[in-house]
Every structure is written in structure tokens, then in C-alpha cells.
């Protein structure tokens, strides 16, 4: 094995890092200097300009203008040379390969938020006020720190397949063999392979639901719990009649957050199947079309569709925000 | 008062035999569910971790659970995946350095810029303030996918309006390519950052800021001396969000950092290895674990701030 790794060859990267940080700090210093020089008045337009300017500039270059350009590109041909009207959109809603992508995305968006919320809620309830609560929550929360790529590899290892006569190295097939079944190639058979990918996402996100919902459960006024207990409610009744209604806002937060995250999901599909075997989803297909096949128009149309899907959620959030501010 | 009355009553209730049996049964079911979930959530990671220390032929031929019958450990997988220089080995040390070089500025830049913006939106009085805030807030859910193609062409082709070059192409080569990754991450992080920090800053008592202003402090001084120390926990929580996001990101890195050891981070390398050498489990397990360890350590040491950020409504496109 060749192990002579050359650390000197890496030094230009560190120099680049140093330059980047120093230049940025100098820029921040300049901003603060300008801020101190600007005269203090009640109307602070100049100060606001100095403080907000850089952020707004970046948002404009990085999100607003590209968003508008992507919308325009979605009406253009693959090489962005000709106007093609709604051709890219009609491709998305009529061609079988694109319809599979939409169907998969629908399955993801229906299942992930529901499973994540259900598992997170049940777990938060059963570990609530037990001796091992903190540890138990940490264990489920840890996958939040793992990249989707890392989680993809962890689970590909769980799903690993060896022919029937060999020893299994994947845990799932070992369990199947243990109970007398034949080992399966879990990721190759549509449509169930999508379900096996969904398990990975649920595994990563359940900790998020546990933490948010657990905090909400702790916020339920103890008088309500006590009153229900005095009325003789059993734990199941407590769960459905007291806990769930009391933490409804937190449940909605989890459902909304998970829906948005799932719509944009890319890494898991790319790492585990690359979108083959009918497992592709919108974000993965968008990447393939725009950056691998050179079909910028189709990629842009998929991105715009993704945006359209999250708009209702934005509207809902802005409305709650304004109510909050008005109150 | 109610609590002192309720407690003994509940205790009496629990002492009736039926209630006691029922309680024990449900708590037994609850414990069982808790244990099953906890096991399901830790076993896969444990399997990967243990496998990464097993010799190559063992990983490929036997399950990691057979380790307990025949324990053999080696560090060879880590050596070869980190420091091997042939292209088939991981060269992971190079990508690890890239991950660090990408992540540090990609956290620092947006944290600083979002702090300034959030201060202006919370404590300066100017026309259009609420509209700017709502605009930034709404940008939170614009999918990254909407921005990727045009932003990449902004870097590679510059800006042209009616055939007139307004901005030339950046033409970044070698290590300078990191700049466009930092830029992209900073742009994409700002909506969440401004939102989270604004949440905390606008909760500060207005009298504090007003008093400082009466004493003749400039906004720069108020920001540094009063606001920053008070919102430090919020900065930590946004910082850890952004750190985990950037370190674990694959999409932005694939597009803006490319796929070579010159600038691609570990996630890109792992995805490549999973694709082309999907059965080289000795390198995949060790490589994956190298990439997991650093965020795990940061996460565990700063979990408190992360949870606080989550509860404050942190979501990220």
C-alpha cells in the first residue's frame, strides 16, 4: 500500500483559507468603521444601508435574481437558446419517466412527515419522565448530526445483499435468513425500494420530532394532566384526549418542516441508488437534467415546480407571523 | 394549593390494586417501545462503526455481529482510506482538509452578515423595514434548486446585459475555487440566519438600547458592547446549524466545488465511492466514520444550543 501522503501539497488550501478569513474580517472592520462615522439621527437610513447592504446584495445575487432567471429558463429549450413555451412542463406531466419522479416525490412527502411525527411523538411520550430520558433522547437525536451521505452508507450496509449460499453481511438480510426467508436486493425492486429509502430519512429526522414534541409535552400545564388523571383517564386516553390536543401547534411545526425538507430531498437518493431503479425524486431529477444531461430547461421547470409546491407553506407561515406581530 | 391536594389523591388512586396492575402493564409496554426504538436507532451506526475496524476480508465475508465470536481489530482501513495516495483508495485526508477549508468561512461569513442585518431590522427605524424582513423571511423556503443553474453561470460566465459585459467571469482555478463555495453557502444561509437572530434580538429590552443611545453610543458600539454579548447563545445556535449544514452538504458542493481532491469535501468523495466502489466496504465504512466523527463531537458539545435553535423555528432550505 502506498501511504506517502503529501501534506505540503495541501498547504495552498490553508493559505486560501487564511486569505479568505482575513479579507472578510477586514471588510467587517471597514463596515464597523463606516457605521461609527455615520452621524446618529432618529431616521437611520444610512446606518441601515451599511448594516443591511451586504446581506441584501448577497441575497439578491444568490437567491432572488437566480430564482427569476430559473423561472425564465424553464420556458426555454435545453441549451437555453430558444423559447419553447410550456414544453418542459408538459414533459414533466406527461412522460412516464417524469411521472415516476412525481409519483415517488408524492410518496415521500406523504409518508416521511407522518412517520417522523408519529415515531417522534410516541418516543417522546414513552421516555417522558423516565430515569433515562436524557440518554434515550440523545440516542435518537444523534443521527441529526450525521450527513445524509453518511446515513446513506450506514443503511446501504444494513441492506447489503449476498447470494443465498454465502454468509450475509447486511443486518436486514441476516434477519430474513434467520427466520427462514431468502435474501433480497432491497434497493433494486420498485416500488418497495422507495420505502427502504424513506426509512433512512425517517431514521435521520425522528430525533428532530422527538426533541420538539418532547419540549411541547413538558409545556403542558400540570393542572390539566392532574385533572385528567383524577377523572380516571388511562394512558391511552391521556395520549389522545390530553397530550395531542395540547401540543397541536408543535405537531404542525414538525409536519410543515418535514414536508419542506422532504420535498427538497436529494442526498439520500443520490448516495443509495443514484435515482436508478425508479427511485428518483424531483430534486435528484433536477440535478440530473440540469447538470448531467445538459437539459437546463427541464431542470429549471422541475425547480420551479418544487417552488410552487412550497408556496402554500410560505403563505401559511407569513400569515402566522403577521398575526403574531399584530398581537 | 391544588397541587398539594391533588398529589395525595393521585397517590390513593394508584394504590387501588386494579390501577396498580394497569399502571405496571402500560409502563412495561412503554419501556418495550422505548427500547425497541432506541435499538433500531443505534444499531445501524454501531454496525458501521464496528465494521470499520474489522479486516477487509472479514467485512466482506461475514456480518459484523460475528465479531463477538471471533474478535479481530485493525486500523488498516483508516490508514488506507485517509492516507493512501492511489486514486482507488480514499485520499480522504485531502477531502477532510477541503471540508474544513469550506466549512470555516461558510459559517463565519453568514453569521457575521446576518448579525448586522438582524440588528438593523430589529433596532433601526427606517421606511420599508417590515417589508424587507418579510421578504428575507419568505426567502427561507425558496428551494436551493431555484438558484443553482443561474448562480453557477454567474461564476463561470459573468453577467452580460444585451451583449454588454457588466461583470466578467470569476475564472477561479485551484484553491481559489473555494471562494465560490463560500459565496454560495453564505447566500443560502442568510434567510435562516437573519430570521433566527432577529427573533432573539427583537426580544431584548428596548430601554437598554435607548439608554445607550441617550448616552451617545453609536450603533457600532451598541452592537458590539450590548447586543452581541446578549445574543451570544443565538449566535451559537445559528453557528452550529450552519456548521452541520455545510459539513453535511452534498448538493452545493457537487455543483460549486467539483469532484476532485483540489476542492471537493468529504461528502462528495463518499458519494463517489458509494457509487463506483459500492462494495469496497472496508473503505466505505472507515471513510463514512471519519466524516461523521467531527460533526458528532461538535454536536454533542453544543447540543443545548442546537436544540434551542430548533425550538426557535430553525428550518433551512
Interface residues (C-beta under 8 A of the other chain):
Chain A: X1 X2 X3 X4 X5 X6 X10 X12 X13 X14 X15 X16 X17 X20 X21 X24 X28 X31 X32 X35 X36 X38 X40 X42 X43 X44 X45 X47 X48 X51 X52 X54 X55 X56 X58 X59 X61 X62 X63 X64 X65 X66 X67 X69 X70 X71 X73 X119 X122 X123 X125 X126 X127 X130 X136 X138 X139 X140 X141 X142 X143 X144 X145 X146 X147 X148 X149 X150 X152 X153 X154 X155 X156 X157 X158 X160 X166 X167 X168 X169 X170 X171 X174 X203 X206 X207 X208 X211 X212 X215 X222 X223 X226 X229 X230 X232 X234 X235 X253 X257 X260 X261 X263 X264 X266 X267 X270 X271 X272 X274 X283 X286 X287 X290 X291 X296 X299 X300 X302 X303 X304 X306 X307 X310 X313 X314 X317 X318 X321 X322
Chain B: X2 X3 X6 X9 X10 X13 X22 X26 X30 X31 X33 X34 X37 X38 X40 X41 X42 X43 X44 X45 X47 X48 X51 X59 X60 X61 X62 X63 X64 X65 X66 X79 X80 X82 X83 X84 X85 X86 X89 X91 X93 X94 X97 X98 X100 X101 X104 X105 X108 X109 X112 X113 X114 X116 X117 X119 X120 X121 X124 X125 X126 X127 X129 X132 X134 X136 X137 X138 X139 X141 X142 X143 X144 X145 X146 X147 X148 X149 X150 X151 X154 X174 X175 X176 X178 X179 X182 X183 X184 X186 X187 X188 X190 X191 X194 X213 X216 X218 X219 X220 X221 X223 X224 X244 X247 X248 X249 X250 X251 X254 X255 X263 X267 X270 X271 X274 X275 X278 X281 X284 X285 X288 X291 X292 X295 X296 X298 X299 X300 X303 X306 X307 X310 X311 X313 X315 X317
